[in-house]
Amino acid sequence: MSDPIHIIGGGMAGVEAAWAIARAGLPAVIHEMRPQTGTFAHRTGDLAEMVCSNSFRSDDDERNAVGLLHWEMRAAGSLVMEMAARHRLPAGGALAVDRDAFSGDVTRAIRANPLITVEDGEISELPETGRWIVATGPLTSGALAESIRRTTGADQLAFFDAIAPIVHADTIDMDVAWRQSRYDKGETEEERTAYINCPMTREQYEAFIDAMLAADKAKFHEGETAGYFDGCLPVEVMAERGRETLRFGPMKPVGLTNSHAPDVKPYAVVQLRRDNALGTLYNIVGFQTKMKYGAQTTVFRMIPGLENASFARLGGIHRNTFINSPTLLDSQMRLKFRPNLRFAGQITGVEGYVESAAMGMLAGRLAAAEARGDAIPQVPMTTAMGALVHHITGGADAKTFQPMNVNFGLFPPLPEARSGRRGRTDRYKGYTDRAKADWLAWLGQPQAQAAE
């Protein structure tokens, strides 16, 4: 048997990389520092533990870029997507999961695979020899981050991310709150009522904003700067950008009707999404925060329906490490001057669980092909996978490079004859139709074997 391909990190990217390597018939070793070395955000030693949210976002594979990425990953045999389907929770059009059951089954599948070994313990230096994939995710250890900094010469590797609080469902006042997905989206009654909504009047909203702005916040260490990713901004940072920002973001009241007072339009709405299969825990959607714990309980209990809320987890802030991939990585995701090292996942500058897992899958496939001596063509830029990897390995401007979610702005434009002057919805369908055909061709699968 050939030498194993080593993977640093057992998060979304790491498990997908190992799974792809094993599917190619080659051995893989995952090096995971937890549970021996913990982090601020993780609670367990399980692989692929979800910490920021329990959602993989939209599952619409015809008009949404991340939904298309779901489809492409399923077509390629993704472990993450398989386990997400197994532990799916009602969330309207989103793919949300029971996070503990999900990570538990991912861990069991990885450990049961005879070609995959999991070694506990921290890797603190970038290895000089062997084939390695660095997939350490948003919480790369300080020692390894320093090794990456020395090796790459990069000055800035970190920005700051925040996680949202989780509430015990039986402490939510359902005489005030009501169940409804935005625009009643979903095929079943359970999906159409997947969210709990807490309404606010204008006066309540203004008081809430004032309290949030005045609350004690976590401080940064000397020399650290707060370069937040816009897709995961702390709620109070959004409020600082303008008092109405939240009403046009996570607290927008559109598409919702208060079942307790159908004729009264809320000024703002706080949504909570189920966080486990039992329905005993709900996370506050979009409410990542850097407020101190005492301030969080005071401020969040100002939300109508949460006056007596009990929190299973409060929010927090943590460092999120990424490299300047357009400068450092080649088209095969290898470090240009150390090609034995590939990078994958959030450390490459993609943002989100799905994007991280996708880049792990691709890095694993590329590493396996290289180990076998096989030539592998570039992933078409017309696919979600290809658009994303092209962005991080040269498509983005290195001078302004920041973490990015997959989106149709990364795709090559459709031919005029196809896109024409039709609406955005039809144009997005054109993107997904083209992507699916090109992705299946790249995988070598006939159209009949498309993922469901």
C-alpha positions as CSV (number, residue, x, y, z in Angstrom):
1,M,0.0,0.0,0.0
2,S,1.2,3.5,-0.8
3,D,2.2,6.0,1.9
4,P,-0.8,7.6,3.6
5,I,-1.8,11.2,2.8
6,H,-1.9,13.2,6.1
7,I,-4.6,15.7,7.0
8,I,-4.2,18.2,9.7
9,G,-7.7,18.9,11.2
10,G,-10.8,16.8,11.6
11,G,-13.4,19.5,10.7
12,M,-15.7,19.6,7.7
13,A,-12.8,20.0,5.3
14,G,-10.6,17.3,7.0
15,V,-13.2,14.6,7.0
16,E,-14.2,15.2,3.4
17,A,-10.6,15.1,2.3
18,A,-10.0,11.8,4.1
19,W,-13.3,10.4,2.7
20,A,-12.3,11.3,-0.9
21,I,-8.9,9.8,-0.5
22,A,-10.3,6.6,0.9
23,R,-12.9,6.4,-1.9
24,A,-9.9,6.5,-4.3
25,G,-8.5,3.4,-2.5
26,L,-5.7,5.2,-0.7
27,P,-4.9,5.4,3.0
28,A,-5.4,8.7,4.9
29,V,-4.5,9.8,8.4
30,I,-6.4,12.6,10.1
31,H,-4.5,14.4,12.8
32,E,-7.0,16.1,15.2
33,M,-5.8,18.0,18.3
34,R,-9.1,17.7,20.1
35,P,-10.0,16.5,22.7
36,Q,-6.4,16.7,24.0
37,T,-6.2,20.3,23.1
38,G,-9.5,22.2,23.2
39,T,-10.8,25.4,21.7
40,F,-13.0,28.2,22.8
41,A,-15.9,27.1,20.7
42,H,-15.8,23.3,20.6
43,R,-17.5,21.2,23.2
44,T,-16.6,17.6,22.2
45,G,-13.8,15.6,20.6
46,D,-16.1,14.6,17.7
47,L,-15.0,15.2,14.1
48,A,-16.9,17.8,12.0
49,E,-18.4,19.4,15.1
50,M,-20.6,22.4,14.2
51,V,-20.0,25.4,16.5
52,C,-21.3,28.6,14.8
53,S,-24.6,27.4,13.4
54,N,-26.4,24.2,12.8
55,S,-27.4,25.1,9.2
56,F,-25.8,24.4,5.8
57,R,-28.0,27.2,4.4
58,S,-30.3,27.0,1.4
59,D,-30.8,23.5,-0.2
60,D,-32.3,25.0,-3.4
61,D,-30.1,23.5,-6.1
62,E,-31.8,25.3,-9.0
63,R,-31.6,28.9,-8.0
64,N,-29.1,29.2,-5.1
65,A,-25.3,28.8,-5.3
66,V,-24.9,27.0,-2.0
67,G,-27.7,24.7,-2.8
68,L,-26.0,23.9,-6.1
69,L,-22.8,23.2,-4.1
70,H,-24.8,20.7,-2.0
71,W,-25.9,19.0,-5.2
72,E,-22.4,18.8,-6.6
73,M,-21.1,17.3,-3.3
74,R,-23.9,14.7,-3.2
75,A,-23.1,13.7,-6.8
76,A,-19.4,13.2,-5.8
77,G,-20.3,11.0,-2.7
78,S,-19.9,13.6,0.1
79,L,-19.9,12.2,3.6
80,V,-21.0,15.5,5.1
81,M,-24.1,15.7,2.8
82,E,-25.0,12.1,3.5
83,M,-24.9,12.6,7.3
84,A,-26.7,16.0,6.9
85,A,-29.6,14.2,5.1
86,R,-29.7,11.6,7.8
87,H,-30.0,14.1,10.6
88,R,-31.9,16.8,8.8
89,L,-34.2,19.1,10.9
90,P,-37.2,21.1,9.6
91,A,-35.9,24.6,8.5
92,G,-38.0,25.7,5.6
93,G,-35.8,25.8,2.5
94,A,-32.6,25.5,4.5
95,L,-30.6,22.4,5.3
96,A,-30.3,22.4,9.1
97,V,-29.2,19.4,11.2
98,D,-29.1,18.0,14.7
99,R,-25.5,19.0,15.3
100,D,-24.5,16.4,17.9
101,A,-26.1,13.5,16.1
102,F,-24.6,14.7,12.8
103,S,-21.0,15.0,14.1
104,G,-21.4,11.7,16.1
105,D,-22.3,9.8,12.9
106,V,-19.5,11.5,10.9
107,T,-17.0,10.4,13.5
108,R,-18.3,6.8,13.5
109,A,-18.2,6.6,9.7
110,I,-14.6,8.0,9.6
111,R,-13.3,5.7,12.4
112,A,-15.0,2.7,10.8
113,N,-13.3,3.2,7.4
114,P,-10.4,0.7,7.2
115,L,-8.4,3.2,5.0
116,I,-8.7,6.1,7.5
117,T,-6.8,6.5,10.7
118,V,-7.4,9.2,13.3
119,E,-4.5,10.2,15.4
120,D,-5.1,12.5,18.4
121,G,-2.7,15.2,19.1
122,E,-1.6,18.7,17.9
123,I,0.6,19.2,14.9
124,S,2.4,22.4,15.7
125,E,4.8,22.7,12.7
126,L,4.2,22.4,8.9
127,P,5.8,19.1,7.9
128,E,8.7,19.1,5.5
129,T,8.1,15.8,3.8
130,G,5.2,13.6,2.8
131,R,1.8,14.6,1.3
132,W,-0.2,16.8,3.7
133,I,-3.4,18.7,3.6
134,V,-3.8,21.5,6.1
135,A,-7.4,21.7,7.0
136,T,-7.3,23.2,10.4
137,G,-10.4,25.4,10.0
138,P,-11.3,28.7,11.8
139,L,-9.5,27.8,15.1
140,T,-6.1,26.9,13.9
141,S,-3.9,26.5,17.0
142,G,-1.5,29.3,17.9
143,A,1.6,27.2,17.3
144,L,0.6,26.0,13.9
145,A,-0.6,29.5,12.9
146,E,2.8,30.8,13.8
147,S,4.5,28.1,11.7
148,I,2.2,29.0,8.8
149,R,3.1,32.7,9.3
150,R,6.8,32.0,9.3
151,T,6.6,29.7,6.3
152,T,4.4,31.9,4.1
153,G,5.7,35.3,5.3
154,A,2.1,36.5,5.5
155,D,1.6,39.4,7.9
156,Q,-2.2,39.0,8.5
157,L,-3.7,35.5,9.0
158,A,-6.5,36.2,11.4
159,F,-9.9,37.8,11.5
160,F,-12.6,37.4,14.1
161,D,-15.7,35.4,14.1
162,A,-18.6,35.1,16.5
163,I,-21.1,32.4,17.5
164,A,-24.8,32.8,18.4
165,P,-26.5,31.8,21.6
166,I,-28.8,28.7,22.0
167,V,-32.0,28.8,24.0
168,H,-33.9,26.0,25.8
169,A,-37.2,25.7,23.9
170,D,-39.4,25.2,27.0
171,T,-38.3,28.6,28.3
172,I,-39.7,30.5,25.2
173,D,-43.1,32.1,25.8
174,M,-45.3,30.8,23.0
175,D,-48.1,33.1,24.1
176,V,-46.0,35.8,22.6
177,A,-43.9,34.0,19.9
178,W,-45.3,31.9,17.1
179,R,-44.1,29.2,14.7
180,Q,-43.7,30.1,11.0
181,S,-41.1,29.8,8.3
182,R,-40.7,33.0,6.3
183,Y,-43.2,33.2,3.5
184,D,-44.5,29.8,4.8
185,K,-41.8,28.1,2.9
186,G,-41.6,24.3,3.0
187,E,-43.4,21.3,1.6
188,T,-44.8,20.0,4.9
189,E,-46.5,21.6,7.8
190,E,-43.4,20.9,9.9
191,E,-41.2,22.8,7.5
192,R,-43.6,25.7,7.2
193,T,-43.5,26.1,11.0
194,A,-39.8,25.4,11.5
195,Y,-38.9,28.8,13.0
196,I,-40.1,30.4,16.2
197,N,-40.7,34.2,15.8
198,C,-40.5,36.9,18.4
199,P,-42.2,40.2,17.4
200,M,-41.1,43.7,18.4
201,T,-42.8,47.0,18.3
202,R,-40.8,50.0,17.2
203,E,-40.4,51.1,20.9
204,Q,-39.1,47.6,21.8
205,Y,-36.8,47.6,18.9
206,E,-35.3,51.0,19.7
207,A,-34.8,50.0,23.4
208,F,-33.2,46.7,22.3
209,I,-30.7,48.5,20.0
210,D,-29.8,51.0,22.7
211,A,-29.1,48.2,25.2
212,M,-27.0,46.3,22.7
213,L,-24.9,49.3,21.8
214,A,-24.3,50.1,25.5
215,A,-23.5,46.5,26.6
216,D,-20.1,45.4,27.7
217,K,-18.2,43.7,24.8
218,A,-15.3,41.3,24.7
219,K,-11.9,43.1,24.3
220,F,-9.2,42.2,21.8
221,H,-5.7,41.3,22.9
222,E,-3.0,43.9,22.2
223,G,-2.0,43.9,18.6
224,E,-5.2,42.2,17.4
225,T,-7.6,43.9,15.0
226,A,-11.2,43.1,14.4
227,G,-11.4,42.2,10.7
228,Y,-14.9,40.5,10.7
229,F,-16.2,38.6,7.8
230,D,-19.4,40.3,6.7
231,G,-21.4,37.1,6.5
232,C,-21.0,36.4,10.2
233,L,-20.9,39.8,11.8
234,P,-21.7,40.1,15.5
235,V,-25.2,41.5,15.9
236,E,-24.0,44.5,17.8
237,V,-21.5,45.4,15.1
238,M,-24.4,45.4,12.6
239,A,-26.3,47.7,14.9
240,E,-23.3,50.0,15.0
241,R,-23.5,50.4,11.3
242,G,-27.0,51.9,11.5
243,R,-30.0,51.6,13.8
244,E,-32.1,50.1,11.0
245,T,-29.5,47.6,9.8
246,L,-30.9,44.7,11.8
247,R,-34.4,45.4,10.5
248,F,-33.1,44.8,7.0
249,G,-31.0,41.8,8.1
250,P,-31.7,39.0,10.6
251,M,-34.6,40.9,12.2
252,K,-36.5,41.8,9.0
253,P,-40.2,41.3,9.5
254,V,-41.2,40.4,5.9
255,G,-42.9,37.2,5.0
256,L,-44.2,36.7,8.5
257,T,-47.7,37.0,10.1
258,N,-48.1,37.0,13.9
259,S,-50.7,34.3,14.6
260,H,-51.5,36.0,17.9
261,A,-52.3,39.3,16.2
262,P,-52.7,38.8,12.4
263,D,-53.6,42.4,11.8
264,V,-50.6,43.9,13.6
265,K,-47.4,44.1,11.5
266,P,-44.3,43.7,13.7
267,Y,-41.7,46.4,13.4
268,A,-39.0,43.7,13.7
269,V,-38.8,40.0,14.3
270,V,-36.2,37.8,16.0
271,Q,-36.2,34.3,14.6
272,L,-35.1,31.1,16.3
273,R,-34.3,27.9,14.5
274,R,-34.4,24.3,15.9
275,D,-30.9,23.1,16.9
276,N,-31.6,19.5,17.7
277,A,-33.9,16.6,16.6
278,L,-35.8,16.6,19.9
279,G,-36.7,20.3,19.4
280,T,-35.5,21.1,22.9
281,L,-32.9,23.7,21.7
282,Y,-33.2,26.7,19.4
283,N,-30.5,29.0,18.2
284,I,-31.1,32.7,17.7
285,V,-30.7,33.2,13.9
286,G,-28.0,35.7,12.9
287,F,-27.3,36.7,16.5
288,Q,-23.6,36.0,16.7
289,T,-22.2,38.2,19.4
290,K,-19.1,39.5,21.2
291,M,-21.1,40.8,24.2
292,K,-20.0,39.5,27.6
293,Y,-22.1,36.8,29.1
294,G,-23.8,38.9,31.7
295,A,-24.7,41.5,29.1
296,Q,-26.1,38.8,26.7
297,T,-28.6,37.4,29.2
298,T,-29.8,40.9,30.0
299,V,-30.1,42.1,26.4
300,F,-31.5,39.0,24.9
301,R,-34.2,38.7,27.6
302,M,-35.5,42.0,26.3
303,I,-36.7,40.1,23.2
304,P,-40.5,39.5,23.6
305,G,-41.0,35.9,24.3
306,L,-37.5,35.4,25.7
307,E,-38.0,37.3,29.0
308,N,-37.5,34.1,31.0
309,A,-35.2,32.4,28.5
310,S,-32.7,29.9,29.7
311,F,-29.5,29.6,27.6
312,A,-27.9,26.3,26.8
313,R,-25.0,28.2,25.3
314,L,-24.2,31.9,25.2
315,G,-22.5,33.5,22.2
316,G,-18.9,34.4,21.9
317,I,-16.0,35.6,19.8
318,H,-13.0,33.7,18.5
319,R,-10.1,34.1,16.1
320,N,-10.6,32.7,12.6
321,T,-7.4,32.1,10.7
322,F,-7.0,32.1,6.9
323,I,-4.2,32.6,4.4
324,N,-3.9,34.8,1.3
325,S,-4.6,32.0,-1.0
326,P,-4.5,33.9,-4.3
327,T,-0.9,34.7,-3.6
328,L,0.2,31.4,-2.0
329,L,-1.7,28.5,-3.6
330,D,-1.5,27.1,-7.1
331,S,-4.5,25.8,-9.1
332,Q,-4.1,22.4,-7.4
333,M,-4.4,24.0,-4.0
334,R,-0.7,23.4,-3.2
335,L,1.6,25.9,-1.5
336,K,3.5,27.2,-4.5
337,F,6.9,26.9,-2.9
338,R,6.1,23.8,-0.8
339,P,4.0,21.6,-3.1
340,N,3.9,18.7,-0.6
341,L,1.4,20.9,1.3
342,R,-2.1,21.5,0.2
343,F,-4.5,23.8,2.1
344,A,-8.3,23.1,2.3
345,G,-11.3,24.5,4.0
346,Q,-11.8,27.8,5.8
347,I,-8.1,28.4,6.2
348,T,-8.0,29.0,2.4
349,G,-10.4,31.9,2.6
350,V,-13.7,30.2,1.9
351,E,-16.5,30.9,4.4
352,G,-19.1,28.5,5.6
353,Y,-19.4,24.8,6.5
354,V,-20.4,23.8,3.0
355,E,-17.7,25.7,1.2
356,S,-15.1,24.3,3.7
357,A,-16.3,20.7,3.2
358,A,-16.3,21.2,-0.6
359,M,-12.7,22.4,-0.7
360,G,-11.7,19.5,1.6
361,M,-13.3,17.1,-0.9
362,L,-11.5,18.7,-3.8
363,A,-8.2,18.7,-2.0
364,G,-8.6,15.0,-1.2
365,R,-9.4,14.2,-4.8
366,L,-6.4,16.2,-6.1
367,A,-4.0,14.7,-3.6
368,A,-5.2,11.1,-4.4
369,A,-4.9,11.7,-8.1
370,E,-1.3,13.0,-7.6
371,A,-0.4,10.1,-5.4
372,R,-1.6,7.6,-8.1
373,G,0.2,9.6,-10.8
374,D,-3.0,10.4,-12.6
375,A,-3.7,13.6,-14.5
376,I,-6.8,15.4,-13.4
377,P,-8.4,18.2,-15.4
378,Q,-9.2,21.5,-13.9
379,V,-12.6,21.7,-12.4
380,P,-14.8,23.7,-14.7
381,M,-15.3,27.3,-13.5
382,T,-18.9,27.0,-14.6
383,T,-19.5,24.7,-11.5
384,A,-19.9,25.8,-8.0
385,M,-16.9,23.8,-7.0
386,G,-14.8,25.2,-9.8
387,A,-15.9,28.8,-9.3
388,L,-15.0,28.6,-5.6
389,V,-11.6,27.1,-6.1
390,H,-10.7,29.5,-8.9
391,H,-11.6,32.4,-6.7
392,I,-9.3,31.4,-3.9
393,T,-6.4,30.3,-6.1
394,G,-6.1,33.3,-8.4
395,G,-9.5,34.7,-9.3
396,A,-9.7,37.1,-6.3
397,D,-7.6,40.2,-5.9
398,A,-4.8,39.3,-3.4
399,K,-4.6,42.8,-2.1
400,T,-8.2,42.9,-0.9
401,F,-8.7,39.1,-0.3
402,Q,-11.3,38.3,2.3
403,P,-13.3,35.1,3.2
404,M,-16.0,34.5,0.7
405,N,-19.2,32.3,0.5
406,V,-20.0,30.7,-2.8
407,N,-22.3,32.9,-5.0
408,F,-23.2,33.3,-8.6
409,G,-21.0,36.4,-8.9
410,L,-18.1,34.0,-9.0
411,F,-19.4,32.1,-12.1
412,P,-18.6,33.0,-15.7
413,P,-21.6,34.8,-17.3
414,L,-24.1,32.8,-19.3
415,P,-24.0,33.2,-23.0
416,E,-26.3,36.1,-24.1
417,A,-28.6,33.8,-26.0
418,R,-29.2,31.9,-22.8
419,S,-29.3,34.6,-20.2
420,G,-30.9,37.2,-22.4
421,R,-32.8,39.9,-20.5
422,R,-34.8,37.5,-18.4
423,G,-35.2,37.9,-14.7
424,R,-32.6,36.9,-12.1
425,T,-34.5,33.7,-11.2
426,D,-34.3,32.4,-14.7
427,R,-30.7,33.4,-14.9
428,Y,-29.8,31.5,-11.8
429,K,-31.6,28.4,-13.2
430,G,-29.4,28.8,-16.2
431,Y,-26.3,28.8,-14.0
432,T,-27.4,25.6,-12.2
433,D,-28.4,23.7,-15.3
434,R,-25.0,24.5,-16.9
435,A,-23.1,23.6,-13.7
436,K,-24.8,20.3,-13.2
437,A,-24.0,19.1,-16.7
438,D,-20.4,20.3,-16.5
439,W,-19.9,18.8,-13.0
440,L,-21.2,15.4,-14.1
441,A,-19.0,15.5,-17.1
442,W,-16.0,16.3,-14.9
443,L,-16.8,13.4,-12.5
444,G,-17.2,11.1,-15.5
445,Q,-20.8,10.3,-14.6
446,P,-23.6,10.0,-17.2
447,Q,-26.5,12.3,-16.7
448,A,-28.7,9.5,-15.5
449,Q,-26.6,9.2,-12.3
450,A,-27.3,12.7,-11.1
451,A,-27.7,13.1,-7.3
452,E,-31.3,13.2,-6.1
